[in-house]
């Protein structure tokens, strides 16, 4: 794989893939150091049941039997991802992806992007709330100013704006909130 213009992904002959530098759940694999050689399952495209889902960065020769785990702030995520790869290599179920977005988080992100679109189309927060949550049963402006959907709509619009300014990269660190 080669880096493309300083981006956080790499390309070879196949599709673009995220690098381990950008996405901590990508497990970099290599050959085991000589002093640690033993009976290790080899990781290659043929032995991994779903390499894309497991996010494995294979070396150019296509096979390896050791994971690279730098002792950085992402170590817990990298270790959990390496354990999932090992489970797959030895024939076990790898388990659920710890970085998968929850349905609630995914729904909130969808609403945030819809709110961003509405704000860019010059919709008011009240119009946004009606578009996102349906017709509001309000008496007047005083009811709107104290309505919980007003604050929720504003937060969603701010989140959408933050995502559009590069905040989407924080999603790669999910669920580690310390690193956001």
Secondary structure by P-SEA (a helix, b strand, c coil): cccccccccccccccccccccccccbbbbbcccccccccccccccccccccccccccccccccccbbbbccccaaaaaaaaaaaaaaaaaccccccccccccaaaaaaaaaaaaaaaaaaacccaaaaaaaaccccccccaaaaaacaaaaaaaaaaaaaaaaaaccccccccccccccc
